[in-house]
Amino acid sequence: MADPGPTARRLEGQGTVSLPAEIFSEPFHNAIVYEAARAELLARRRGTAATRTRAQVSGGGAKPWRQKGTGRARAGSIRSPIWAGGGTVFGPSPRHYILKVNRKARRAALRSALSVHAERETIHVVDAPGFGDTPSTSKAAELLSTHRGGSVLVALADDELTAAKSFRNLSRVIVLHVDDIGVAELVRAATLVISRSALDNLTARARKEAKA
């Protein structure tokens, strides 16, 4: 009997949704997943930490005392690093933490993270338009009551704000737009809840490049 391929459970009731095998049957590439997740997390750092050197601290234009005859060590400025209020030596300066990851590697890492969820059967497809115009946290909690295991990542697309408002107040549930979801979020989450529109978006992002 042929292998039916990877599937995702429907959050409402019974049934499953077929997942493309080329995306959700990728072997797990530990090194690539680590590299992609690390690059994503580092890119979020602001890199604005900074200190002033002795050249940037105000004051200290004149010698605090004469060179000889006082019995004290010679000093040329009160803004020397060894003085209180002086400049900082080897302090941090503004920088960026961006690491370049090749596009093929990023897509392979995304497929690996999705495939792990497919293998563990922790992908659930939610009918986001079914929430209507009024958010309902109780409905969202009821849907997750028998399916969640640990932290839950809810991925939604445009025009699914009602569903987002329904899930966002639940404990250990993170709601993100599908465009903001990367390898780091997928690896961190124990359960992935995703709408059909978001699933199509994420699948398109992870698809392999066609060979010329």
N, C-alpha and C positions, 0 to 999 in steps of 0.2 A: 504494500500500500504506500502510495506517495506521501511524502512529508507535507502536511498542510501549510507549513511555513509559520512565521511568527504572527501572533495576533495580539490584540489589546482588548481587554474586557470593557464592556459598557458599564458606566457608573450607575445608570438607571436600569434596573431589571436585568434580564438575562441577555445573552448574545455577545458576540465578539466582533471586532473590526479587523480585517486583514491588513497586515503591514507589509510594505515592500521588502522582500528578502535582501535586496542589495544594500539596504540601509540598516535594517534591524537584525542582520545575521553576520555582522562584521566581527572578526576575532578581536579580542581585547588587546590593544597595544599599550602596555603599561607606560613605556617611556614617552610615547607621543601624547597620551592623555595627561601625564604629569607636566610635560612641557607646555601644553596648551592651557591647562588650568592655571599653572604658575604665571604664564604670560597675561592671562585675563585678570588675575588678582593684582599683579604688579601694575598693570595699566590703570587701575583704579586709585593708586596712590597719588596724592597731590604733589608731593615732592617740593613743598614750599618751606621746609625747615631751613633756617638760616641763622647765622651768628655774625657779629661784627668783628673784624680784625682790628689791630691797633691803628691801622690807617683810617678806619671808618668811625672810630669812637671820637667824640668831640672832646676838645680840651687837650692839655698836655703839650702846649706849644713851647713853653719855657722850661728850663731845668728846674726841678723842685728845690735844689740847693746847689751851692757852688761845688766845683769838682773836688777840691782838696780842702783840708783844714777842719772839717766838721767831725771827723771820727766815724762817719757813717759811710756805707758803701756808695760808690758813685751811682748816680741815677740821672738818666737823660729825659725821662718823661714819666708822668704819673699815669699814662695810659699803656704802660708796658703790661704784658700778660701776667706778670707776677704781682701786679698791684690790684687791689680791690677796685672794681670799676674799669679795669683795663680791657684790652681786646682779648679775643679768644683765639687760641692756637689750635689749628686742625679741627675747627668746628664744622658743622654741616653747612652746605650751601645749596641753593635751589638746583634741582636736577630732575630728570625724568627717569622713570623706571621701565620704559617700554622695551619689550623684547620682541623681536621679529620671529614669527612662526610662519612657515610657508603655508600657502593656501591649501595645498593638498594634505598637509599634515593636520591642519585645523579641521578639515572636513573628515579625515580619518578618525581623529579624536572624537569628534561629535558622533560619528557612526558607532564608535566603540562604546561610548557612554549610553547611547540609546539602545544598543544591542544588549547591554547588561540588564537594563530594565525589562527588555522584551524577554530575555532568558529567564529572569526571575518572576515574570508575570506581574510586574508592578506598574504597568502602564494602564491607565483607565481613561476612556474617552467620555467626556461629559457633554451633554446637550446644552450648551450655553444659552441659545435662544429660548430654551424651555423655561428660563427663569422669568420671562416676561419683562414687564416694566417696573416691577416692585422687587427690590432685593429681599431675600429671605435667608437669614443666617441659619434658622432652624432647619430649613430644607437642605442647605448645604451640609450641615452637621449630620443630618440623617443619611444623606448619600454617602458620606465618608465613614459612617459608623462601622460598617462591616468590611471596608476595603482598605482602610489606612493601616500602615505599619510604620511607626516612627514619624519623622518629618515628612511633610507633604509639599510638593511643588505644584502649583496650579498655573498652567500656561494658557493664556487667552490671547485672542487677536483683537483687531479693531471692532468697535461697535458691540463689545461684550462687557460693557461696564457694569451692568446689573449683576451678572454672574461674579464679577470681580468683587463687588461690594458684598455679595453674599458669603464669599469664602474668606475675605481678608481679616475678619475679626475672630476667626477660629484659632485655637491654640496650636502652635507648631505647624502652621500653614503659611506658606509664602506665596503670594500672588504676584506674578510678573507678566508683562507683555512678552509675547514670544520673541520679539526682536531683542529683548534684554536678557535672554536666556543663553548661557554658554555652557561649556563643558564643566566648569566649576560648580554651577548650580545643579546640573544633572548628577554629578558624582556625589554631591552633598546630600541630595534628597533620597529618602528611602522609597517614596511613592511618587509617581508622576501622574498628575491629572491634567488632561489636555483636551481642548475643544477640537472639533474637526478642522476648523479653519487654521488654528494654530498648528495642528498636526501636519497639514499640507504645507504650511510655511516652513516648519522645521525640517520636513522631508526634503523640500526643495533646496534648503541650505546645505544639507548633508549629502546631497546626491553627488556621485562621482562625475568628474569631468569627462565629456565624450572625447574619445580618441580621434585625432585628425586623420 
